[in-house]
Amino acid sequence: MSAKSPLAVPFPAMPAIAGVTPRIARAHYKEWDRCDLTFVELTEGTTVAGVTTRNVCCSTEVELCRENVKGGRARALVVNAGNSNAFTGFRGREAVDAITSQVAAHLGCPHSEVFVSSTGVIGVPLPKDKAQAGLHAVFNAEPCSWEDATNTIGTTDTFAKGAVASAMVDGKRVELVGIIKGSGMIAPDMATMLGYIFTDAAIEPAFLQQLLSEANRKTFNCITVDSDTSTSDTILAFATGKAENAPLHSFDDAGADAFAAALHDVCRQLAHLVVRDGEGAQKFIEIEVTGAVSDDSAHRIGLAIANSPLVKTAIAGEDANWGRVVMAVGKAGEPADRDKLAIRFADKWVAQAGLAADSYDEAPVAEHLKGQEIRIGVDIGLGSGTATIWTCDLTHGYISINADYRS
């Protein structure tokens, strides 16, 4: 890993999830001294839901994931790090088919219950022989910790990212854990972001899909590091049913609300961790938009601000240049009225009614920008639409990492 992000947080204590067994091995996808293949075995009857990238140049892994999710059942997850296997034509498909066949034969399960993800350089076929050798090794490996599994799925990540939550469902405590990788090429529309959530709750696949899609809309689709949407983005949720609660089918079931809240919490934690590890990031930025004509409009305005290189570099330079926020609102293509617009940094209003606030004092704003947690508020003044977007600053570190990515 590179030098740890200054915004890193410690990896949490995460419980084992009944019916889930993670293992890792070294497939030698790159010349690095680390494991790069993760295999997670799931108990029979595990249900699955997923969301994937909207990038039309997606990988074979993403295409097959979309198909397999429709079946609603999973027995295994394989994650390859160091090679995205995207834009590799029939050779990429051959590699995934070989992985799927090997795992299905090992577990005695249908091919449709094997999920594969790959992350890394685009345009280089995944070496089939290395994948098969790595799988042979991982089948015989000892179970590993969640932190080891998380480190293994990473590429340019600088710290392991995990989240945990629990809920009471049908009188039983259910556990949820999540791991994720992602640092650059991160933007909404589902980000080289790969995330996996595991729970021992019993939940029907259609309802799990409903809950994951809603949680994704309010968390992963509200983050951006660099406005670039990866070819490989995937978030999968697996539910083993080992908690033995009455299976959840809808919000009418006991504990459904609590489970939904716990799932949202895990997704939010993971989304924030990805931003905190944004390539070269020094500051975590929260942008709250209110007063838009709709929530969707607020969301698009928030993204325009978060993706603006001028806004991000101003924050990196600790420059209270709120005019750049005005610019970003104006270019968003959403309804806005210059003379109703108001902007704040933290709790200090810097502009109101279309001009600098009468009470504006740059000193406390400049002091806020020296910190690592930056809050920007924008009130459009036209309606009740709201959105919150999370991003990071743009530094020389981002350029260095990406200029040297393939070397």
C-alpha positions in Angstrom: 0.0 0.0 0.0 1.0 3.6 -0.5 1.4 6.0 2.5 -1.8 5.9 4.5 -4.3 8.7 3.8 -4.4 11.3 6.6 -8.1 10.8 6.6 -7.8 7.1 7.3 -9.8 5.5 10.2 -8.9 2.3 12.0 -10.4 -1.0 10.7 -13.3 -1.9 13.0 -13.7 -5.1 15.0 -15.9 -7.2 12.8 -17.7 -10.4 13.8 -17.7 -13.6 11.8 -20.9 -14.1 9.8 -22.4 -17.6 10.1 -22.3 -19.2 6.7 -19.5 -17.0 5.3 -15.9 -18.2 5.0 -13.3 -15.8 3.4 -9.9 -17.0 2.2 -7.1 -15.4 0.3 -4.2 -16.4 -1.9 -1.5 -15.0 -4.2 -2.3 -15.4 -7.9 0.6 -13.2 -9.0 -1.5 -10.9 -11.2 1.1 -8.2 -10.7 4.7 -8.1 -9.5 3.8 -7.3 -5.9 4.5 -9.1 -2.6 1.0 -9.6 -1.5 -2.2 -11.7 -1.9 -4.4 -10.7 -4.7 -7.2 -13.3 -4.9 -10.1 -13.4 -2.5 -12.5 -16.3 -2.3 -15.6 -16.2 -0.1 -17.5 -19.4 0.3 -21.2 -19.0 1.1 -23.6 -21.5 2.7 -26.3 -23.1 0.6 -29.4 -21.0 0.3 -27.6 -17.7 0.6 -29.6 -14.9 -1.1 -27.9 -12.1 -3.1 -28.6 -8.7 -4.4 -26.4 -6.3 -6.4 -25.9 -3.0 -8.1 -23.3 -2.4 -10.8 -21.8 0.3 -12.9 -23.7 2.1 -15.6 -20.5 2.5 -17.6 -21.3 1.0 -21.1 -17.8 -0.2 -21.4 -18.2 -2.5 -18.4 -16.3 -5.8 -17.9 -17.4 -9.3 -18.5 -17.5 -9.8 -14.7 -20.1 -7.0 -14.4 -22.2 -8.5 -17.2 -22.3 -11.9 -15.7 -23.0 -10.5 -12.2 -26.1 -8.7 -13.6 -27.3 -12.0 -15.0 -26.5 -14.1 -11.9 -28.2 -11.7 -9.5 -31.5 -12.4 -11.3 -31.3 -15.9 -9.8 -31.2 -14.6 -6.3 -28.8 -17.3 -4.9 -25.1 -17.3 -4.3 -22.5 -19.9 -3.2 -19.2 -18.1 -3.8 -17.5 -14.8 -4.5 -14.1 -14.4 -6.2 -12.3 -11.1 -6.4 -9.2 -10.5 -8.5 -7.0 -7.5 -7.7 -4.5 -5.9 -10.1 -6.3 -6.5 -13.4 -9.8 -5.3 -14.2 -10.2 -7.7 -17.2 -12.3 -4.9 -18.8 -12.2 -4.2 -22.5 -10.5 -7.6 -23.2 -13.0 -9.2 -25.6 -13.5 -12.9 -25.8 -10.3 -13.6 -23.8 -11.7 -11.8 -20.8 -14.9 -13.9 -21.1 -12.8 -17.1 -21.3 -11.0 -16.2 -18.1 -14.2 -15.5 -16.2 -15.8 -18.7 -17.5 -12.8 -20.7 -16.4 -12.9 -19.2 -12.9 -16.7 -19.8 -12.7 -16.3 -23.4 -13.8 -13.5 -24.2 -11.4 -15.4 -22.8 -8.4 -18.7 -24.4 -9.4 -17.0 -27.8 -9.7 -15.3 -27.3 -6.3 -18.5 -26.5 -4.5 -20.9 -28.6 -6.6 -23.1 -25.6 -7.4 -24.6 -24.0 -10.5 -22.4 -21.6 -12.4 -25.0 -18.9 -11.8 -24.3 -19.0 -8.1 -20.6 -17.9 -8.6 -19.9 -14.2 -8.6 -16.6 -12.8 -9.9 -15.2 -9.3 -9.7 -11.9 -7.9 -11.0 -10.2 -4.6 -10.5 -7.1 -2.9 -11.8 -5.7 -1.9 -15.2 -8.1 -1.8 -18.1 -7.4 -3.5 -21.4 -5.2 -6.4 -20.3 -6.8 -9.9 -20.3 -6.8 -11.6 -17.0 -4.2 -14.4 -17.1 -6.4 -17.6 -17.0 -3.5 -19.8 -15.8 -2.7 -17.5 -12.9 -6.4 -17.3 -11.9 -6.7 -21.1 -12.0 -3.5 -21.6 -10.0 -4.7 -19.0 -7.5 -8.0 -20.7 -7.0 -6.3 -24.1 -6.4 -4.2 -22.4 -3.7 -7.1 -20.5 -2.1 -9.3 -23.6 -1.9 -6.8 -25.2 0.4 -6.0 -22.0 2.4 -7.1 -21.4 6.0 -10.0 -18.9 6.6 -8.7 -15.4 6.9 -9.8 -12.2 8.8 -12.1 -9.6 7.3 -9.1 -7.1 7.4 -6.9 -9.5 5.4 -9.7 -10.0 2.9 -10.1 -6.3 2.6 -6.5 -5.6 2.0 -6.4 -8.3 -0.7 -9.1 -6.7 -2.8 -7.4 -3.3 -2.8 -5.3 -1.7 -5.6 -4.3 2.0 -4.9 -6.1 1.9 -1.5 -4.0 3.1 1.4 -6.0 1.6 4.2 -8.4 -1.3 4.7 -12.1 -0.2 4.8 -14.7 -2.1 6.7 -18.0 -1.4 8.4 -20.3 -3.2 10.8 -23.8 -2.9 12.1 -26.5 -5.0 13.7 -30.3 -5.1 14.1 -33.0 -6.9 15.9 -35.2 -8.9 13.5 -38.0 -11.2 14.6 -36.5 -11.2 18.1 -33.1 -12.2 16.9 -29.9 -10.2 16.6 -28.6 -10.2 13.1 -25.1 -9.0 12.1 -24.0 -7.1 9.0 -20.4 -6.5 7.9 -19.1 -4.8 4.8 -15.8 -4.5 3.1 -14.9 -2.2 0.2 -12.0 -1.1 -2.1 -11.9 2.2 -4.0 -9.6 5.2 -4.1 -9.7 6.7 -7.6 -12.0 6.5 -10.6 -14.8 7.1 -8.2 -18.1 8.7 -9.2 -21.8 8.1 -8.9 -23.6 5.6 -11.2 -21.9 2.9 -9.4 -16.7 3.8 -9.1 -13.0 1.1 -9.4 -15.2 0.6 -6.4 -15.9 -3.0 -5.3 -18.0 -3.5 -2.1 -19.4 -6.6 -0.5 -21.9 -6.8 2.4 -22.5 -10.0 4.4 -25.3 -10.7 6.8 -26.7 -13.7 8.7 -30.2 -12.4 8.3 -32.8 -14.4 6.4 -34.2 -12.2 3.7 -35.8 -12.9 0.3 -33.7 -11.8 -2.7 -36.3 -9.4 -4.1 -36.6 -7.5 -0.8 -32.8 -7.5 -0.3 -32.5 -6.0 -3.8 -35.1 -3.3 -3.0 -33.2 -2.3 0.2 -29.8 -2.4 -1.4 -30.9 -0.3 -4.4 -32.4 2.3 -2.1 -29.3 2.4 0.2 -27.1 2.7 -2.9 -29.1 5.7 -4.1 -28.5 7.6 -0.9 -24.9 6.5 -0.2 -22.6 5.2 -3.0 -24.3 7.3 -5.6 -23.7 10.4 -3.5 -19.9 10.2 -3.5 -17.3 11.3 -6.0 -13.5 11.6 -6.0 -12.8 12.5 -9.6 -16.1 12.3 -11.6 -14.9 9.1 -13.4 -17.1 6.1 -13.3 -15.3 2.8 -13.5 -15.9 -0.1 -15.8 -16.0 -2.5 -12.9 -18.1 -1.0 -10.1 -20.0 -3.6 -8.2 -21.8 -3.7 -4.8 -23.1 -7.1 -3.7 -25.1 -8.0 -0.6 -25.2 -11.7 0.6 -27.6 -13.0 3.3 -27.0 -16.5 4.6 -30.2 -16.9 6.8 -28.2 -18.4 9.6 -29.7 -16.0 12.2 -32.9 -18.1 11.7 -35.2 -15.2 11.8 -38.5 -15.4 10.0 -37.4 -14.5 6.4 -38.0 -10.8 5.5 -40.3 -10.3 2.5 -41.4 -6.7 2.9 -41.6 -3.7 5.3 -44.6 -5.4 6.8 -42.4 -8.0 8.5 -41.1 -7.5 12.0 -37.7 -6.0 12.1 -37.6 -5.0 8.4 -37.2 -1.3 9.2 -34.4 -2.1 11.6 -32.6 -4.2 9.0 -33.0 -1.6 6.3 -31.5 1.1 8.7 -28.6 -1.2 9.5 -27.9 -1.9 5.8 -28.1 1.8 5.0 -25.6 2.5 7.9 -23.1 0.0 6.5 -23.4 1.4 3.0 -23.0 5.0 4.3 -19.9 4.1 6.3 -18.3 2.3 3.4 -19.1 5.2 1.0 -17.5 7.7 3.4 -14.4 5.5 3.7 -13.9 5.5 -0.1 -13.9 9.3 -0.1 -11.5 9.4 2.8 -9.1 7.3 0.8 -9.5 9.4 -2.4 -6.3 9.4 -4.3 -4.1 12.2 -2.8 -7.0 13.4 -0.6 -6.2 15.6 2.4 -9.7 16.8 3.2 -13.1 15.2 3.5 -15.9 17.5 2.1 -19.6 17.3 2.8 -21.8 19.4 0.5 -25.4 19.9 1.6 -27.8 21.4 -0.9 -31.2 22.6 0.2 -34.0 24.7 -1.4 -33.8 23.1 -4.9 -36.9 22.4 -7.0 -36.5 18.6 -6.4 -34.2 16.1 -4.6 -32.9 15.1 -8.0 -32.1 18.7 -8.9 -30.4 19.1 -5.6 -28.3 16.0 -6.2 -27.1 17.2 -9.6 -26.2 20.6 -8.2 -24.3 19.0 -5.4 -22.4 16.8 -7.9 -21.5 19.9 -10.0 -19.9 21.5 -6.9 -18.2 18.3 -5.8 -16.8 17.5 -9.2 -15.5 21.0 -9.9 -11.7 21.0 -10.1 -11.7 24.7 -9.1 -13.8 24.1 -6.0 -11.7 21.0 -5.1 -8.4 22.8 -5.6 -9.6 25.9 -3.6 -10.3 23.6 -0.7 -6.9 21.9 -1.1 -5.3 25.3 -0.9 -7.5 26.3 2.1 -8.8 29.3 0.0 -12.2 30.6 1.0 -13.0 31.3 -2.7 -16.8 30.9 -2.5 -17.2 32.4 -6.0 -16.2 29.0 -7.3 -19.2 27.4 -5.6 -21.4 30.1 -7.2 -19.8 29.1 -10.6 -20.5 25.4 -10.0 -24.2 26.0 -9.1 -24.6 28.1 -12.2 -23.1 25.5 -14.6 -25.1 22.6 -13.2 -27.9 23.1 -15.7 -30.5 23.1 -12.9 -33.1 25.8 -11.9 -31.4 28.4 -9.8 -31.8 32.1 -9.2 -28.7 34.2 -8.6 -30.6 36.6 -6.3 -32.0 33.8 -4.1 -28.8 31.8 -3.7 -27.1 31.5 -0.3 -23.8 29.8 0.5 -22.1 28.8 3.8 -18.9 27.2 5.0 -19.5 25.3 8.2 -22.1 27.5 10.0 -20.9 30.8 8.5 -22.9 32.3 5.7 -20.6 33.9 3.1 -23.2 34.8 0.5 -26.9 35.6 0.7 -29.5 36.9 -1.7 -27.1 36.9 -4.6 -24.2 38.8 -3.0 -21.6 38.7 -0.2 -23.3 38.4 3.2 -23.3 41.7 5.2 -21.8 39.8 8.2 -19.2 38.0 6.2 -15.9 37.6 8.0 -13.3 35.5 6.1 -11.2 34.7 9.2 -13.5 32.0 10.7 -14.1 30.5 7.3 -10.3 30.3 6.6 -9.9 28.7 10.0 -12.5 26.0 9.1 -10.7 25.3 5.8 -7.5 24.4 7.7 -9.2 21.4 9.1 -9.7 17.9 7.6 -13.5 17.9 7.7 -15.0 20.6 5.5 -18.7 21.4 5.3 -20.3 23.5 2.5 -23.9 24.5 2.5 -25.9 25.8 -0.5 -29.5 27.0 -0.4 -31.0 27.5 -3.8 -34.1 29.2 -2.4 -36.6 27.8 -4.9 -38.2 24.7 -3.3 -37.9 21.9 -0.8 -35.4 19.6 -2.7 -32.4 18.4 -0.7 -29.3 16.3 -1.2 -26.0 15.6 0.5 -22.9 14.8 -1.5 -19.5 13.7 -0.2 -16.2 14.3 -1.9 -12.5 15.2 -1.3 -10.1 17.8 -2.3 -7.9 17.6 -5.4 -4.1 17.7 -4.8 -0.8 17.1 -6.5 -1.0 13.6 -5.0 -3.9 12.6 -7.3 -1.8 13.6 -10.3 1.2 11.7 -9.1 -0.7 8.5 -8.4 -2.5 8.4 -11.7 0.5 9.5 -13.8 2.4 6.5 -12.4 -0.4 4.0 -12.2 0.8 1.5 -14.8 4.5 1.8 -13.9 
